[in-house]
Amino acid sequence: MSPKDFRKDRRHFYPKPAGKGAEKPGRPAGKPPSRREGGGEWLYGLHAVQAALANPDRKLGRAAVTPRAIETIGKKLLSRVPFETLEPGAIDRLLPPGAVHQGAALEAWPLKSRALEEVIAAAGTETRRIVLVLDQLSDPHNVGAILRTAAAFHVAAVVVQDRHAPPQSGALAKAASGALDMVPYVEVVNIARALDQLAEMGFWRIALAGDGETSLADAVPPGDVALVLGSEGDGIRRLVREHCEVSALIRISKTMESLNVSNAAAIALYELRRP
């Protein structure tokens, strides 16, 4: 989309907690583990933690959970890692300020990126294959929300540029609500080259842009689609746009000048999956 369409949305996707509650008696003795011991990243939130525990490809460290979170997650999943039972306030101190952890935090290492060809081959051909290509999106909340929508609409992969994408942080995993461990997250060196690979595999490439030449509904072909979304600030870069067959837009009322990129992704994916 155009720069106006992809302005960075700085609002929080999740409310900040009202404050740290006092720790109750009976918390296991000892100091809570310090942040990022051993090089792992703290993931947090029930869905993000459950999905990471259920993913056999995840390298995991240890977990910090409340008694209630243990009941929700289940001891079978938690048996993958050593875990400590803590009160919410103790978990607060492990995480960045304002992190909404829902009583669960898990030390995890970033997922290793897979080859694009391998991911597409594994997607099968029973239904239209859809790949989302994110051109320099940097906001972890937006990328996480897009991953969540991608999981809901059975997207084969989300492709990002390795140097210009947000890290696989706790904030991204929380916004993705577990989808970071469900949808292949493919990091590539060059977005334009990745689009060429997709074209060779039979994908029709659509750049979603506010000044698109046609509506998205009219641009959708019968077969596989690679949908390109631009950054919050600058939109889709010229070279990347030139590697697409068509540019398309989502028609909206003139009372609002733009959509947040994650909202645009949700509408576009609904259109692509519409019978």
C-alpha positions, -999 to 999 in steps of 0.1 A, spaced: 0 0 0 9 37 -2 28 54 27 -4 68 40 -20 33 41 8 18 61 15 44 88 27 28 120 0 21 145 16 29 178 -14 19 200 -11 -11 222 -29 -42 210 -32 -54 246 -39 -33 278 -12 -29 302 -17 -46 336 -31 -24 363 0 -31 385 20 -58 401 1 -76 428 17 -85 461 32 -119 461 13 -144 483 29 -166 509 38 -200 498 58 -191 467 87 -215 462 118 -202 479 146 -188 458 152 -160 434 133 -161 401 155 -170 372 170 -139 355 160 -127 321 175 -145 291 199 -168 309 216 -190 283 206 -169 253 169 -178 251 141 -153 246 111 -152 270 79 -159 253 48 -151 273 10 -155 272 -9 -188 274 -14 -193 237 21 -185 228 36 -207 255 12 -236 247 21 -235 209 58 -233 216 56 -263 240 36 -282 213 61 -275 186 88 -303 184 110 -280 163 114 -255 192 145 -254 213 133 -247 248 148 -237 281 126 -235 312 92 -221 321 78 -199 349 41 -205 355 14 -198 380 -6 -227 395 -36 -216 374 -15 -216 342 -3 -251 350 -39 -263 350 -46 -245 316 -15 -257 298 -14 -291 313 14 -311 328 19 -332 297 31 -302 277 50 -288 306 69 -321 310 90 -310 280 108 -284 302 118 -278 338 94 -253 352 90 -233 384 57 -223 400 57 -186 407 32 -159 416 23 -133 389 44 -106 404 75 -128 402 69 -135 365 64 -98 359 100 -92 369 113 -116 342 96 -97 314 96 -63 298 74 -37 315 37 -41 305 41 -76 292 7 -94 296 18 -129 305 -14 -145 318 7 -165 343 30 -182 318 65 -174 305 88 -198 286 124 -195 276 127 -204 239 152 -199 210 141 -185 177 127 -209 151 151 -218 123 140 -205 90 132 -231 64 138 -230 26 109 -214 7 108 -243 -18 105 -269 11 77 -250 28 57 -247 -5 61 -283 -13 49 -293 21 17 -271 17 1 -295 -7 -22 -286 -36 -57 -295 -24 -66 -259 -20 -53 -226 -33 -18 -220 -17 -14 -185 -3 19 -169 7 21 -135 25 52 -115 17 60 -87 41 82 -60 27 101 -44 56 73 -45 82 90 -37 115 62 -35 141 61 -68 161 24 -62 170 14 -58 133 35 -88 122 22 -109 151 -14 -100 142 -8 -109 106 6 -143 116 -25 -149 137 -47 -141 107 -25 -162 84 -31 -192 107 -69 -186 106 -69 -186 68 -45 -215 62 -16 -195 47 12 -216 35 40 -193 47 48 -157 58 80 -145 41 100 -116 56 134 -101 48 159 -112 75 175 -78 80 143 -57 81 118 -78 101 111 -77 139 129 -104 159 110 -134 171 104 -117 205 79 -123 232 59 -93 220 56 -108 185 47 -143 198 21 -128 221 5 -108 193 5 -139 171 -14 -158 198 5 -191 191 6 -187 153 44 -181 152 47 -218 159 19 -228 134 26 -208 102 61 -212 86 80 -180 91 105 -178 62 133 -154 64 150 -145 31 179 -123 21 161 -107 -9 124 -102 -12 124 -96 -50 144 -128 -55 119 -147 -33 90 -134 -55 108 -147 -85 110 -181 -69 73 -180 -61 66 -171 -98 86 -201 -109 64 -222 -86 33 -209 -103 22 -181 -79 4 -150 -92 20 -121 -74 -3 -93 -61 10 -60 -45 -16 -47 -21 -14 -9 -25 -36 21 -18 -31 33 -54 -36 -2 -69 -47 -4 -105 -77 -26 -98 -97 -39 -69 -84 -70 -51 -116 -89 -60 -108 -84 -97 -71 -92 -93 -75 -126 -78 -68 -155 -102 -80 -191 -99 -46 -205 -87 -19 -199 -61 -13 -163 -49 16 -145 -33 2 -113 -16 27 -86 -9 22 -61 20 43 -30 24 59 -14 55 40 9 78 61 39 68 71 36 32 47 10 16 60 -15 -9 94 -7 -24 95 1 -61 117 -29 -70 95 -53 -50 64 -39 -67 79 -44 -101 82 -81 -93 44 -84 -91 20 -91 -119 -6 -66 -106 -12 -41 -79 -46 -42 -62 -64 -21 -36 -91 -26 -9 -119 0 -15 -128 18 17 -150 48 25 -135 83 20 -142 90 57 -111 70 66 -79 75 46 -62 42 54 -63 8 71 -38 -6 95 -16 -32 77 -28 -61 98 -65 -52 92 -57 -50 55 -42 -84 56 -72 -99 73 -96 -84 47 -74 -95 18 -71 -131 31 -109 -133 36 -113 -122 -1 -87 -148 -13 -105 -176 6 -140 -166 -3 -158 -193 -23 
